C-alpha cells in the first residue's frame, strides 16, 4: 500500500504492521501451512520496513520493539533465502 506522507501516514503504516502481526500469529496456531506462514512473514517484514522508513524520514526514533522485531524478521528472511527450500514427502513404507 502506498501512503502519502500526511499526518495519518504513521497511523496507517502502524495499522498495517499490527494487521500483519495478527496474520502471522493466526497462521502459527493449529496446523501450520509453511507457504502461507512464509508469505505472511514477508508481508510483516515489508510492513515493518515501511513503518520504520517513515519514522526515519520524519527523524523519529524507531521503538526498540520494532527494531528488535525487524532484526528477527530480516534474519528469518535472509536465512530462508540463503538455504534452498527442502520439502520432505513421505510415502507408504517410509
N, C-alpha and C positions, 0 to 999 in steps of 0.2 A: 504494500500500500504506500502510495506517495502522499506525504503530509506536508502542507505548507509550513513555513516557519513562524506562523502566527502564535498567539498566546495559548491556543489549545493543542498545539503540536505535541508538547510533552505529555499532556494528559492522554491523547490518542495513542502515542507510542508506548506509554506505560501500560495502557489497557491491552495493547497487543501482546506485550510481554506477559501480563497476567493470564490472558487467554491461552497463550502458547504453553505456559507452565501448567495450566489446568489440563490441557490436552495431553501433555507428556505424563502427568500423574495418572490420568484416567486410563491411558494405554498401558500403564505398568501394573494394573490391577487385573487379576484373573489370568486367563491365558494370553500371553504376550505374542503379538504379531511383530516380529523383528523389523519387517519392512515398514510397517506403519509407525512404529516407535522411532525408527531412524529418521523418517520424514518429519515427524513431529519435533524431534530434537533439532533437525536442520532449521525448521521454522522458528523454533525457540531461539536458536543462535542468531538467526537473521533479525528477529525482533529485538533481541538484546543489543546487537551491534548497532542497529538503527537508533535505539534509545540512547545508547552511550555516545554515539556520534553527535546526536543533537545536544546532549549535555555539554560535550566538549566544544561544540560550535558556539554555545552560549557562555562558555568559560565557567561552567558549573562543575562541581566535583562529582565524580562517579561514586555512588554509595558503595561501601565495602562489600555488601552482599551481592550487588550487581557485578562488581569487579571480580569477586571470587567465583560467582556462577559463570561469568564469561570465560574465565580461565578453565573451569571444568568442562564447559561445553566445547570450547576450542580444542581442548585436549582429546575429548571423546571424538570429535570430528576428525582431527588430524590423525589419530590412531586408526580410525576406521578407513581413512583414505590411504594410509601407509600400508595396511595389510590387506591382501586380497580377501574377498569375501569367500568364506568356506561354507558350503552347505553340506550337511550330513543327511543322507537319506537312509532309511532302514528298510530292508526288505525282509520278508519272512525267512527265518533261518539265521539271521544275524545275531 
